[in-house]
Amino acid sequence: MSDEIILTGDEKDCLQELMNISYGSATAAISKIIDRFATLSIPAIKTISAEDLTKHLLLKLKDNKTFFISNQLINGSLSGQNLFIIDSLSAKNLANEFGLDENEQNQEDIEDIVLEITNILSSTASSKLATLLNTKIGFSSPTINYINSKKDFDCDFECNYESIIVISTNLQFENQNINAELVFMKHKKSFEYLKQQLNEFLDEY
């Protein structure tokens, strides 16, 4: 896409370090809620176009993976949307960590857990990032969709976002890893603001 905005190597390294700090805050919040020690792997960051995100998600379906996408709207200087993407097996494992017996889990229980984790990861990590970048943001309550086929997939974001930041990580508990991705979709002005703040952070430190 001709108007796609990308991060330089230094900007990406800076964002990765800031997200590592931000995820640390989110992990501590998760561990406190379920009273179990959890860690998040060092986030892997890449910037892609909206069309590439669609291809990335459709590839998951091609690999016979069903998954959940929960969506939280962000307002303020870093306005946009955060998506939390987790495959069905990881979502079930996550429900296990919240104390739900595997034989008693139902779709509604799993969706509630994913929504709670989304709220913690998205809002806590994003708030910490905003604080580190000397700005403030607000949130809506997250919503969730179960993706079982292409018809379940909403590609409306392709019309609203030029560039998207995909942050992949593993949520690790003692007995299992839970694979998930947190996707930051920022409006053009917000993305430009993010780059500006990252460079100010780099200049300062």
N, C-alpha and C positions, 0 to 999 in steps of 0.2 A: 504494500500500500504506500503511495507516494507521501502521505502525510504521517506515516508511522513515526513515532518518537522512540528513540532507543537510549539505553543507559550506556555510558562509557565504562571501561573496565574499572576505573577508580570509583565511579559512582556505584557500580554494582557491588564492588568490594565493601564500600561504605555501607550500603543498604544491607548487605549480608550481615555485617557486624552489628548494625543497629537492630536487625530482626532477630539476631541471636540473643541480644539482651531482652528484646520485647517478648520473644517466645519463652525466655526464662521466667518472666513474670506470669505468663499464661500457664506454664507448667506448674508453677507453685500453687496457683489458684486451683487447678485441676486436682493436684495431690491433696490439697486441703479438703476439698469437697468429698472425695472418695476415700480419704485416709489411706492412700497407697502411694508409694514413691513412683513417680513417672519422670521420664526424661524425653526431650525432643532432640532428634539428631540435628546437627548443624544444617540449616536450611540451604537447599540448592535453589538458586535463583536464575530465571531466564525471562527475557522479554520477548513476547510474541505478538502477532497481529490477532485481531478478533477472529478472522477466518481460520488461522492456525489453531486457535483454541477449540473451535468447532471440530476441526479434523482430529485434534487430540482426544476429545471426548467421544467422538464417534468411533475412534479406534478402540476405545475400551469396550464398546458394544460388539465390535467385530471380533474381539478376543473373548467373547462370551462372558463378559463381566457386567453384571448389573451393579448400579451404584446409586448413591444418594447425592443430590446437590442441594445444599442449603444456602440461602441467599440473604445477606444483610446489607441494607442501604446505609451509606455513609454520607454525612453532610459536613460542611465546613471547607477549609482550605484544601483538604485531601478528599473531596467528594467523589463518590462513585459507588461501586458495589464490591463487597467481599463474597466470594464463593468458597464454601468448604466442601470438598469433593472426597467422598470415601466409598470404597467398594463394599458390597454387601457383606462379605466375609469379615472384613475389618470392623464393620459396624456391629456385627454380632459379637465379635471379640470385645469390642468396646463395651457393649451391654453387659458382657460377663464381668468386666472389671467394675462395673457399677453394681454388681451383686445380683443381676438377673440371671436365674438359672436358664441354661441353654434350652432345656425342654419346655420351659414356660414362656419363652419370649414370643411376642407377636409383633406384627409390623408397627403398630402404634407405639409400643414400648420402645422399639429400636429408633423410630423417628424422634421420639421425645428425647432420647439420650443424645442423638446426633445434634438436635437443635440446642440442647444444653451445652454440648461441647463447642458448637459453633459460636454460641453467645460468649463463651469464655475465651476461646482462642481469638475470634475476630475482634471482639470489643476490647479485651485486655491487651492483646498484642498491638492493635491499631492505636489504642489510647497511649500506650507506652511509646510507640514510634512517634506519635504526634508530639508528645511531651519532649522527646529527645530532639525533635526538629522545631521546637518552640512555637507550636500551634495548637489549636483545639479542634476537636471533631465531635459529632454526635451520631447516634445510631437509631435505626428502627429495630423492631423485633424481627428476628430471622424467620424466614419461611422455608419450606422443604419440598422437594420433588423426588420421587422414586423413578429412576430411569431404567426401564426394562426394554425399551425399543426406541427406534428413531422418532416415532410419533410422540414420545414423551418429552422430547428434547426441545427446548425453547432457544432459538438462535437470535432473539431480538437484540442481544447486546452487540451484534455485528454492526448495527446501525448507530450505536451510541458511543462506541469506544474505538480510538485509533490504535492504542497500544495496551497490552495487558501484561502484568507481572505475575508469573507463576512461581510460587514458593513451595517446593516439595520437601516433606519431612516425614520421619517415622516417629510416632508416639510410642515410646517403649515402656512397657511394664516388665516386671520380673519374669513373667512366663511367656510373654508374646509381644510381637511388634504389631503395630497398627498403622497401615500405610494410608496416608491422606495427603491432600494438597490444599493449600490456602491460596486462592487466586485474588489478586488485587486488580480490579478494573477501575481505572481512574479516567475522568473526563480530561480532555486535552489541557485545559488550563490547570487542572490539579496535577497532571503529570509534569507540566512545565514548572509548577511550583515545587513539586517534589525534587526535581533535578536542581533547582535553584537552592533549596534548603540543604540538599546533600553536599553541594559544592561549598556552601557557607560553612557547613560542619567540617568539611575537609580542610578548608582554609584556616579554621580556628584551631584544629588539632593536628 
